[in-house]
Structures are given as structure tokens and as C-alpha cells.
Amino acid sequence: MKKIILLLAFTVSSISLSAQSKAFLTDTQDIRPQHNIYLNLLGDASIASLNYERLLFITPGFFFSGKAGVGYNEEFSICSSGDCSPERFLTITHHITGNLGKGRHFAEFGLGGTLINGNTDEKYLAYPIVGYRLHPLRSKKVNFRIYGSVPFTGLDTEDILYAPYGLSVGISL
């Protein structure tokens, strides 16, 4: 009889402990903002871009992010005369990254790509992304990202301006 009571006590306590950890995980994920809107300067084969990002929290210390945005780039040219106007390009940026960290600080790693619309030899660039992200604990707070990326394929620098780093500042919703 003592063994049955002891087994029942361990079973009940283990069920309540696992339910508690799941409740904590769910509560933490519900509080964190899962949507970001931000302005990106340089990086992603754009001079500037406006982006929307959706976050999918797996645990409090790990989440995936998916981004889509529209940006602007222009032809790289050095003009010696006064009537030189570089060609301008529309860029459509996207990425999927994993983010690992604690609290508000996360290391970011993943893959990104940019579709370049205009008269250029480079129509699509794919690149790995490595960076740092400051993600707030509550909605309507500022988010921040700094990252680096280098395209997988060779880049013809005469067509577009490409910076191997970028800076993002926005708001979490």
C-alpha cells in the first residue's frame, strides 16, 4: 500500500511540475511582441528599406524570424561631370533567421535574399546573415538589429551599391 501511495504522489507531482513549466513558457511567449516594423539602413542589398517581421517563439531563449520588405538601391558610379545620374533600383528583401539569447539580447543567424528590379546583371542575391538583436519584452517598444552579410555569388559592384553590414531600428507590435 505504501508503494502505491508513493507512486501516486510522484505521478501527481510530476504532472503538476510539467504543467507549471508549460504554463510559464506559454505566458512568456504571449507577453513578448511577435511583430516588428522597422527601417533598415544599408545591408540586404539596399540603401534603405521598410520591413515587416514576424517572430515565432519556440522557447523564451530561441525564436525564428521571417522578414519581408521593400527598399531602394542605386547604381554605383563615380561622376566626373555634373550631369551624371545613377540608375535606381527597387529591392524586395526577405530573410529567415534563428535567434538565440536571453532576456532582450539575441544572436542572430540565418539566410536572406534580395530581388533587384531594374536594369542590372544581378537580379537576385542570396546571403548568410549573422548579427545581434535587441528585442523588447513588451509591445510598442524600440527594437534594434545590427548584422553582416556577404552574398554567396560574386557581386558585380559596378551595378549596385552593396554594404556587407546593416542597421535596423523599429517598433515591436
LOVEX-34165 format. One line per 10 residues: their letters; for each residue x, y, z of C-alpha. Coordinates in steps of 0.25 Angstrom, whole numbers, plus 2048, in hexadecimal, padded with zeros to 3 digits. Layout:
a) X Y Z; ...
***
This chain:
mkkiilllaf) 800 800 800; 80C 80A 803; 812 807 7F6; 804 80B 7EF; 803 818 7F6; 811 81B 7F4; 810 818 7E5; 803 820 7E4; 80A 82C 7EC; 815 82C 7E2
tvssislsaq) 80C 82B 7D6; 803 837 7DB; 80F 840 7DE; 816 83D 7D0; 809 840 7C9; 808 84D 7D0; 816 851 7CE; 815 84F 7BF; 808 857 7BF; 80F 862 7C6
skafltdtqd) 81B 863 7BC; 811 863 7B0; 809 86E 7B6; 816 876 7B9; 81A 874 7AA; 80C 878 7A5; 80B 884 7AE; 819 889 7AA; 816 887 79B; 809 88E 79C
irpqhniyln) 80F 89B 7A2; 81B 89C 798; 817 8A4 78C; 817 89C 77F; 816 8A6 774; 821 8B1 771; 820 8BC 767; 82E 8C3 764; 836 8CB 75B; 843 8C5 756
llgdasiasl) 84F 8CD 752; 859 8C6 749; 85A 8B7 749; 851 8AE 742; 856 8B4 734; 84E 8C0 737; 852 8CE 73B; 845 8CF 743; 839 8C6 745; 82C 8C5 74D
nyerllfitp) 829 8B7 752; 81F 8AF 759; 824 8A3 762; 81C 898 769; 822 891 775; 81F 882 779; 824 87F 787; 828 871 789; 82D 873 797; 830 880 79F
gfffsgkagv) 83E 880 79B; 83C 87B 78C; 833 880 781; 833 881 772; 830 88E 76A; 82B 88F 75C; 82C 89D 755; 827 8A3 748; 82A 8B1 744; 82B 8BB 738
gyneefsics) 837 8C4 736; 83F 8CD 72E; 84D 8CC 727; 855 8D3 71C; 860 8D1 713; 86E 8D2 718; 874 8DD 710; 87F 8E8 711; 87B 8F4 709; 886 8FE 704
sgdcsperfl) 87C 906 6FC; 870 90D 702; 864 907 6FA; 867 8F8 6FF; 85A 8F2 705; 85B 8E3 70B; 851 8D9 707; 847 8D6 713; 842 8C8 717; 836 8C3 71F
tithhitgnl) 83B 8B8 728; 832 8AD 72F; 839 8A7 73B; 836 89B 743; 83C 892 74E; 83A 886 757; 843 886 763; 845 87F 771; 847 888 77D; 84D 882 78A
gkgrhfaefg) 84F 88A 796; 84A 88E 7A4; 841 89A 7A8; 841 8A4 79E; 84F 8A1 797; 850 897 78C; 85A 891 782; 854 890 774; 858 886 769; 851 882 75C
lggtlingnt) 84F 885 74D; 84A 891 746; 847 895 737; 844 8A1 72F; 83D 8A2 722; 842 8AE 71A; 839 8B4 710; 840 8BD 705; 84A 8BD 6FA; 855 8B4 701
dekylaypiv) 85C 8A7 6FF; 859 8A4 70E; 84B 8A0 70F; 84B 898 71C; 855 898 727; 855 88D 732; 85E 88E 73E; 860 889 74C; 85D 892 758; 864 893 765
gyrlhplrsk) 860 89E 76F; 85C 8A4 77C; 84E 8A7 780; 848 8AF 78C; 839 8AB 78D; 830 8B1 797; 828 8A9 7A2; 81B 8B2 79F; 814 8B7 793; 815 8C5 78E
kvnfriygsv) 824 8C6 792; 830 8C8 789; 837 8BC 782; 845 8BD 77D; 84E 8B4 774; 85C 8B4 76E; 861 8AA 765; 86A 8A6 75A; 868 89E 74D; 870 89A 741
pftgldtedi) 86A 895 734; 86C 886 730; 86F 88A 722; 879 894 71D; 874 8A3 71D; 875 8AC 711; 878 8B9 719; 876 8C1 70C; 867 8BF 70C; 863 8C1 71B
lyapyglsvg) 867 8C6 728; 869 8BB 732; 86D 8BD 740; 871 8B0 748; 86A 8B5 755; 85D 8BB 758; 856 8C2 764; 847 8C1 767; 83E 8C9 770; 830 8C8 772
isl) 824 8C5 77B; 81F 8B8 781; 810 8B6 780
***
